[in-house]
Amino acid sequence: MDLARRPEAPFAVGAVARLTGLSAHVLRSWERRYSAVRPQRTPGGSRRYTEADVARLQLLRAAVGEGHPISALAPLSDAAIAALLDTQSGSSEFPFEEVVRAIARLDAREVERLFEFQLFARGPRGFARNFVLPLFVEVGARWETGRLSIAAEHMATFAAVNLLGGALRAARVADALPPILFATPSGERHEFGVLVAALVASSAGADALYLGADLPADEVARAANRVNARAVALGATVLDPSDTASYLRRLRRDLDRNVSVWIGGEGSRRVEKLPDGVTFTENYDDLEFRIHEISVEATDSG
């Protein structure tokens, strides 16, 4: 069978080496000597690995790093290897400690590799919600207590924002539903949360269009009207509450009344009273619920 038509085994040796941190030599050795994985072959004899192969190799690498011999690990199932790692790690260590250590030593290539593996293993939604968010809560806590440098925190944020942006571009598929625009207000340069929100919305089926950070209200309104947006979703983290309220009033005034305005983030919680026509989004579950409502409305009206 032509492997070019078998997307379930898309990874060549070089890509697997980059995703797992294992050299091509080690990969071949583990296959030949221990049958740790059984990659497929192209007609020309080149190895091709599945997503499951890559995930298993990552588990094996972690377990070997804990001192277990590959000869003992190779016959085990993925679940058994994962259980072995869980038993050894205990409950006191942060689950993404390997990533944090790479961040602390400013190893940008290793951070990017580990991020890419997590995105690959978890998918866009799981990566955004279950990896990026808890990781950066921990990164922020360590920065505040002096256990992580500002440079390390900035480097990690840059890597995450780049990867989130790429994942969003890859995930975005325009369809019959009007898009939802994501941005931050003027003066708000913290784009991390709203970028995660855009990726979560896209994974929930929305046509999420990310505009960027620190955008004037009239520019956001102009963009929304131009693309016939269904909603505008904003994130506020450190913006002054009065500035946030003023911005929302201007935006609401310039938008068509049928365009919803949603705002979330810690900064939006400090606004005493949101303007009429603006809805507070509590969390990402709330956002997904709103996306579902829009989908239902579109189906009913169709």
C-alpha positions in Angstrom: 0.0 0.0 0.0 1.2 3.5 -0.8 2.2 5.1 2.5 1.7 8.6 1.0 -2.0 7.8 1.4 -1.6 6.6 5.0 -1.7 9.7 7.2 -1.8 7.5 10.3 2.0 7.0 9.9 3.2 10.5 8.8 6.5 10.8 10.8 9.9 10.1 9.4 12.9 9.3 11.7 14.1 12.9 11.8 10.8 14.3 12.9 10.4 11.6 15.6 13.9 12.3 16.8 13.0 16.0 17.2 9.7 15.3 18.9 11.1 12.7 21.4 14.7 13.9 22.0 16.0 10.4 21.0 18.7 10.2 18.3 18.0 8.3 15.1 20.6 5.8 16.2 18.8 5.1 19.5 15.5 4.8 17.6 16.9 2.2 15.3 18.6 0.3 18.1 15.4 0.2 20.2 13.5 -1.1 17.2 16.0 -3.8 16.1 17.2 -5.1 19.5 14.1 -4.7 21.7 11.1 -4.2 19.3 10.1 -1.2 21.4 8.1 0.1 18.5 7.3 -1.3 15.1 7.3 1.5 12.5 5.8 1.0 9.1 8.0 1.1 6.0 7.7 3.0 2.7 8.2 1.1 -0.6 11.8 2.4 -0.4 12.4 1.0 3.1 12.2 4.2 5.1 10.7 4.1 8.5 7.4 5.9 9.2 6.0 6.3 12.7 2.4 6.8 13.9 1.3 9.2 16.6 1.0 6.3 19.0 4.6 5.3 18.2 5.8 8.8 19.1 3.8 8.9 22.3 5.2 5.5 23.3 8.7 6.6 22.6 8.2 9.6 24.8 7.1 7.4 27.6 10.1 5.1 27.1 12.5 8.0 27.1 11.1 9.3 30.4 11.2 5.9 32.0 14.8 5.2 30.8 15.7 8.6 32.3 14.4 7.4 35.6 16.9 4.5 35.5 14.8 1.7 34.0 16.6 -0.4 31.3 15.0 -0.4 27.9 15.2 -4.2 27.9 12.7 -4.3 30.8 10.5 -1.5 29.5 10.1 -2.7 25.9 7.7 -5.6 26.6 5.4 -3.4 28.7 2.2 -1.6 27.5 2.0 2.1 27.3 -0.3 2.1 30.3 2.1 0.1 32.4 5.0 2.4 31.6 2.9 5.5 32.4 1.8 3.9 35.7 5.5 3.2 36.5 6.3 6.8 35.9 3.3 8.0 38.0 4.4 5.8 40.9 8.0 7.2 40.8 7.1 10.8 40.3 4.9 11.0 43.5 2.4 13.7 44.1 4.8 16.5 45.3 6.5 17.3 41.9 4.8 19.5 39.4 3.8 17.3 36.5 5.6 19.4 33.9 8.8 19.7 35.9 11.0 18.8 32.9 9.6 21.7 30.9 10.1 24.1 33.9 13.7 23.0 34.2 14.3 23.7 30.5 12.7 27.1 30.9 14.9 27.9 34.0 18.1 27.1 32.1 16.9 29.2 29.1 17.1 26.2 26.8 14.9 27.6 24.1 15.2 24.7 21.7 14.3 22.2 24.4 11.4 24.3 25.5 10.1 24.5 22.0 10.5 20.7 21.5 8.7 19.9 24.7 5.9 22.4 23.8 5.6 20.8 20.3 5.4 17.3 21.8 2.6 18.4 24.2 0.6 20.0 21.3 1.0 16.9 19.2 0.1 14.5 22.1 -2.8 16.5 23.5 -4.3 18.3 20.4 -5.0 22.0 20.3 -7.7 22.1 23.0 -5.9 19.9 25.5 -2.6 21.7 24.8 -4.2 25.1 25.5 -6.3 24.2 28.5 -4.5 21.3 30.2 -0.9 22.1 29.5 -0.3 25.8 28.8 -2.6 27.2 31.5 -1.3 25.1 34.4 2.3 25.5 33.2 2.2 29.2 33.2 0.4 29.4 36.6 3.4 27.6 37.9 5.9 29.7 35.9 4.3 32.8 37.3 4.4 31.6 40.8 8.1 30.7 40.5 8.9 34.1 39.0 7.1 35.9 41.8 9.1 34.0 44.4 12.4 34.5 42.7 12.8 30.8 41.6 12.6 31.7 38.0 14.1 34.7 36.2 12.2 37.4 34.3 14.2 36.4 31.2 13.2 32.8 31.5 9.5 33.7 31.9 9.6 36.0 28.9 11.4 33.3 26.8 8.8 30.7 27.7 5.9 33.1 27.0 7.3 34.0 23.6 7.7 30.3 22.7 4.1 29.5 23.8 2.6 32.5 22.0 4.3 31.5 18.8 3.1 27.9 19.0 -0.4 28.9 20.0 -0.6 31.2 17.1 0.6 28.5 14.7 -1.8 26.0 16.1 -4.7 28.5 15.7 -3.8 29.2 12.1 -3.6 25.5 11.4 -6.9 24.8 13.1 -8.9 27.7 11.7 -11.3 26.5 9.0 -13.8 29.2 7.8 -17.3 27.8 7.3 -20.8 29.1 6.9 -20.9 30.5 10.4 -19.8 34.1 10.9 -16.4 34.5 12.6 -15.7 35.4 16.2 -13.0 38.0 16.6 -10.5 37.8 19.4 -8.3 40.7 20.6 -7.2 42.8 23.6 -8.2 46.4 24.1 -5.9 49.4 23.7 -3.2 49.4 26.4 -3.6 45.7 27.1 -0.5 43.9 25.8 -1.0 40.6 27.6 -2.3 38.5 24.8 -1.7 35.0 26.3 -5.2 34.4 27.7 -7.2 35.7 24.7 -5.0 33.6 22.3 -5.7 30.5 24.4 -9.4 31.5 24.2 -9.3 31.7 20.5 -7.7 28.3 20.2 -10.3 26.8 22.6 -13.1 28.4 20.6 -11.7 27.1 17.3 -11.5 23.6 18.8 -15.1 24.0 19.8 -16.1 24.6 16.2 -16.0 28.4 15.9 -14.4 30.3 13.1 -12.0 32.1 15.5 -10.2 35.0 13.9 -7.4 36.4 16.1 -6.6 40.1 15.6 -3.9 40.6 18.1 -3.2 42.7 21.2 -3.5 46.4 22.0 -6.1 47.3 19.4 -8.2 50.5 19.3 -12.0 50.0 19.6 -12.7 51.6 16.2 -10.3 49.2 14.5 -11.9 46.2 16.2 -15.4 47.4 15.2 -14.3 48.1 11.7 -12.9 44.6 11.4 -16.0 43.0 12.9 -18.3 44.9 10.5 -16.1 44.1 7.5 -16.2 40.3 8.1 -19.8 40.2 9.4 -18.6 38.8 12.8 -21.0 37.1 15.1 -19.2 38.2 18.2 -16.1 40.0 19.5 -14.3 38.4 22.4 -11.8 40.4 24.4 -9.3 39.7 27.1 -8.2 42.1 29.9 -5.5 41.3 32.4 -3.9 44.4 33.8 -5.8 47.2 32.1 -7.3 49.8 34.5 -11.0 49.1 35.1 -12.2 52.5 34.1 -10.2 52.3 30.8 -11.7 48.9 30.2 -15.3 50.2 30.7 -14.6 53.2 28.5 -13.2 51.0 25.7 -16.2 48.7 25.9 -18.7 51.6 25.6 -16.9 52.9 22.5 -16.8 49.4 20.9 -20.4 48.7 21.7 -21.4 52.0 20.2 -19.6 51.3 16.9 -20.7 47.7 16.5 -23.9 46.5 14.9 -26.3 45.6 17.7 -26.5 42.0 16.5 -22.8 41.5 17.2 -22.2 40.1 20.7 -19.4 41.5 22.9 -17.7 39.1 25.4 -14.9 39.9 27.8 -12.9 37.8 30.1 -9.7 37.7 32.1 -8.8 38.9 35.6 -8.8 42.6 34.5 -12.4 42.4 33.4 -13.5 41.2 36.9 -12.5 44.5 38.4 -15.0 46.5 36.2 -17.8 47.4 38.6 -20.5 47.5 35.9 -20.1 46.4 32.3 -21.8 48.5 29.7 -25.1 47.3 28.3 -24.6 44.7 25.5 -21.4 43.4 27.0 -21.2 39.9 28.6 -18.6 38.7 31.1 -17.2 35.3 30.2 -16.3 33.5 33.4 -13.9 30.9 32.0 -13.2 28.7 29.0 -16.1 26.4 29.8 -18.4 29.4 29.6 -16.8 30.3 26.3 -17.4 26.9 24.9 -21.0 27.0 26.0 -21.4 30.3 24.1 -19.9 28.8 21.0 -22.4 25.9 21.3 -25.3 28.3 21.6 -24.2 30.1 18.5 -24.0 26.8 16.6 -27.5 25.9 17.7 -28.8 29.2 16.7 -27.3 28.9 13.3 -28.7 25.4 12.8 -32.2 26.5 13.9 -32.2 29.5 11.6 -30.9 27.4 8.7 
